[in-house]
Amino acid sequence: MRIVLLTQVLPLPLDAGPKTRAYYVLRYLAESGHEVTLVSFVRPDDKASNVHLLRGVCSAVETVPLSRSRLADLRHGARSLVSTTPFLILRDRFPAMDACLERVTARRSFDAVHADQLWMAPYAERCQQVPLRVLDQHNAVFKVPERMAANQRNPALRALFNREASKLASFERAMFDAFDRVVWVSEDDRSAFPEDGRQTRARHDIIPIAVDPARRRPLSRPGPFRVTFLGGTHWPPNAEGVRWFADNAWPAVAEAVPDTVFTVIGKGALGRLGPSRYQSRVEVTGYLPDLERHLSETAALIVPLRTGAGMRVKILDAWTWALPVVSTSIGAEGIRTVDGENILLADEGKAFAESLIRVLTDRQLAERLSGNGRTSVEELYDWRKVYQAWDRVYH
């Protein structure tokens, strides 16, 4: 089939969950014999070399610059207050993307348009001339602001988050009706939208996010001392989770295991984390293109999320590196975990700290989590096996 695939993020480098999802779906479809044209937004820090690499996978690649600013966000926020369209959708509506897609579809005909994430659904919806429209939903987006509202003490902000969640839920339902197939990464997110007579499960598929275990081998970790969070803190659920851990779990861990260092790797600024007496043992690195040294020094990777939706690729990545993982239940949603075997799960600050201390002080437990995590990703989340399910969508 001739497929035009739309992404909100350039699918390389593989340093974020949405990129990982898009890249391996794109690669599977191309290697299955489909002719794929990628149309993607690009940010100022996206490299031309990655666009070139993607041209080696796709039949063609078209890019559209995406730039954001605080002023533009304020403008879109004000518009959203008097609109039924969610802020998160208004923010990424660019006429240049519509124009690019119009040029691409005018040059040749396509059998299918594939929207990667909800943000690209409005663009795909306009491709009325394309016979098959597919939405890779990734997650129930409304759950993110809904959960942020539940954790918000400020009544005004809580009301704003709840309003955004309500508008997103309505917008998502409307988009489902505009697509022939909707693909989810987990049943947790699919079940957030009960059938209401308009939807049928025949139109909905569940295909989890998958990675390439062969691309990364288990790390050698002599004398690991880091407790590591990996992920961009410009994404509010990540920032909230890191701060929650720093305030509610890190002090007990730092007290019990004096040699540990709490390390945050990823884009974004956070300010001071946790009590001042432990500041010398907190390291915020920013984005690192090469993770090997820090990960080889990591005793446990943490996923302390209390909001969010979909699947956390950072857990799959940790398993490929054979790193022990401690997570909240929300952090591990959508992933086939067994508490005490391939992960430790805890939702309260005290319990999270106790679980982490166990990993840091019990070598046998750490090795069991490492080995079982690696086995889990090899057996359950290898893209070469899992993404054969896309043949049900494109046949």
Secondary structure, 3 states (H helix, E strand, C coil): CEEEEEECCCCCCCCCHHHHHHHHHHHHHHHCCCEEEEEEEECCCCCHHHHHHHHCCCCEEEEEECCCCHHHHHHHHHHHHCCCCCHHHHCCCCHHHHHHHHHHHHHCCCCEEEEECHHHHHHHHCCCCCCEEEEEEECCCCHHHHHHHHCCCCHHHHHHHHHHHHHHHHHHHHHHHHCCEEEECCHHHHCCCCCCCCCCHHHEEECCCCECHHHCCCCCCCCCCEEEEECCCCCHHHHHHHHHHHHHCHHHHHHHCCCCEEEEECCCCCCCCCCHHHHHHEEEEECCCCCHHHHHCEEEEEECCCCCCCCCHHHHHHHHCCCCEEECCCCCCCCCCCECCCEEECCCHHHHHHHHHHHHHCHHHHHHHHHHHHHHHHHHCEHHHHHHHHHHCCC
